[in-house]
Amino acid sequence: MYKIIKSIHRNLKNKIKNKIPAVIYGNNINNINIYIDKIDIKYIKYKIYYRDKTYKSVLKDIHFNPTNNRIIHVDFYNINKKINTVKIPVKVINKNKYNYILYLYKIKLVCNNKIPKEIKIDLSKYKKQKKIKAKQIKIPKNTKLIKQMIEENPIIISIY
């Protein structure tokens, strides 16, 4: 499901009050500088309307003001119709069973234009004193796990 956003052209010299500067970038398009209204960050996928075109995009990065924690800039990555490299958030299920440390909050995947909303890790399926690595978790169909940061198969979560 896509969250719909309407945008307007952004002149890099002028700021508009109550609007957040953003950029859409990706394969086969030039960077598009836009202004958007305040967005709902709980979504990953967005349809951005700009100058009679629709851009299916994923939320790539959010920049916050360190003093007041307000959003100052948003980056969107335009979804390619064939192959996309995206970071998908990890959601831990059955948290009450064990204590745990989550090392990676997002997992990098290669997928087609059907981008999953989240990767779920169910703690009830694992034993205590267990370290779960990236290749041990179940990933959605039509996706492929790729190298995470500097390690091929890093620890995602430790259960203790």
C-alpha positions in Angstrom: 0.0 0.0 0.0 1.3 3.4 -1.0 0.9 6.6 1.0 -0.1 9.4 -1.4 1.8 12.7 -1.3 1.2 15.8 -3.4 4.3 17.9 -4.0 5.3 21.3 -5.5 8.4 22.4 -7.3 11.3 23.5 -5.1 13.5 26.4 -6.0 16.8 25.9 -4.2 17.1 29.6 -3.4 13.7 30.1 -1.7 12.1 28.4 1.2 8.4 27.9 1.7 7.0 28.0 5.2 5.3 24.9 6.6 6.7 22.7 3.8 9.5 20.1 4.0 12.2 20.1 1.4 12.6 16.7 -0.3 14.3 15.0 -3.2 13.4 12.1 -5.4 16.2 10.3 -7.0 17.0 6.8 -8.5 17.7 4.9 -11.6 16.9 6.5 -14.9 15.7 9.9 -13.5 17.4 13.1 -12.7 17.1 14.4 -9.1 13.8 16.1 -8.5 13.8 18.8 -5.8 10.3 19.2 -4.3 8.4 20.5 -1.3 6.0 18.3 0.6 3.6 18.7 3.5 4.4 17.0 6.8 4.4 13.2 6.1 3.4 10.2 8.0 6.7 8.4 8.6 5.2 5.0 9.5 4.9 4.2 5.8 7.7 3.0 3.6 6.2 3.3 0.1 4.8 6.5 -1.3 3.2 7.7 -4.5 4.4 11.3 -5.1 2.5 13.5 -7.5 4.6 16.1 -9.2 3.9 18.1 -12.4 1.3 15.6 -13.7 3.5 12.6 -13.1 3.4 9.9 -10.4 6.6 8.6 -8.8 6.4 5.4 -6.9 9.1 5.8 -4.2 10.4 4.4 -1.0 11.4 6.5 2.0 15.2 6.4 1.9 16.4 8.9 4.5 15.0 11.5 6.9 17.1 14.3 8.3 16.1 15.8 11.6 17.0 19.1 13.3 19.2 18.0 16.3 17.8 20.8 18.6 14.1 20.4 18.2 13.8 17.0 16.4 11.7 18.3 13.5 12.1 17.0 10.0 14.3 19.2 7.9 14.7 17.1 4.7 13.4 13.8 3.3 15.0 11.6 0.6 12.8 9.4 -1.6 14.2 6.6 -3.9 12.2 6.1 -7.1 11.3 2.5 -7.5 12.6 0.8 -10.6 10.1 -1.5 -12.3 12.6 -4.4 -12.5 15.2 -4.4 -9.6 15.5 -2.3 -6.5 18.0 -2.3 -3.6 16.2 -1.2 -0.4 16.5 -1.3 3.4 13.5 -2.9 5.0 12.7 -2.4 8.7 13.0 -5.4 11.1 9.9 -6.1 13.4 10.4 -8.4 16.4 7.4 -10.5 17.3 6.7 -12.2 20.7 9.1 -9.9 22.4 7.9 -10.9 25.9 9.3 -14.4 25.7 13.0 -13.5 25.9 15.2 -10.4 26.3 17.0 -9.5 23.2 19.4 -7.0 21.5 18.5 -5.9 18.0 21.7 -5.0 16.1 20.3 -4.2 12.7 17.1 -2.2 12.5 16.9 -2.5 8.7 18.0 -5.3 6.4 19.3 -4.6 2.9 17.5 -6.6 0.1 17.3 -6.7 -3.6 13.7 -7.0 -4.8 11.4 -6.3 -7.7 8.8 -3.5 -7.6 6.9 -5.4 -4.9 8.7 -4.1 -1.9 7.9 -5.7 1.5 6.8 -3.4 4.3 8.8 -5.2 7.0 10.8 -8.3 7.9 9.3 -10.1 10.9 11.5 -12.1 13.4 9.4 -14.3 15.7 11.4 -14.9 18.9 9.2 -17.9 19.9 10.8 -19.9 17.1 14.3 -19.6 18.7 16.0 -20.7 21.8 17.6 -18.7 24.6 21.3 -17.8 24.2 20.9 -17.7 20.4 22.5 -15.3 17.9 20.3 -15.0 14.7 22.3 -14.1 11.6 20.9 -12.5 8.4 20.8 -15.7 6.4 18.8 -17.5 9.1 15.8 -15.2 8.9 12.9 -15.8 6.6 12.7 -13.2 3.8 9.7 -12.6 1.5 9.5 -14.2 -2.0 11.0 -12.4 -4.9 13.7 -10.8 -2.6 17.4 -11.6 -2.2 19.5 -10.9 0.8 22.7 -8.9 -0.1 25.8 -7.8 1.8 24.9 -5.8 4.9 27.3 -2.9 5.5 30.7 -4.6 5.7 29.8 -8.2 6.6 28.1 -10.8 4.4 26.1 -12.5 7.2 25.9 -10.2 10.2 24.1 -10.9 13.5 20.7 -9.3 13.4 19.5 -10.1 16.9 20.9 -11.8 20.1 18.5 -13.6 22.4 19.5 -14.0 26.1 
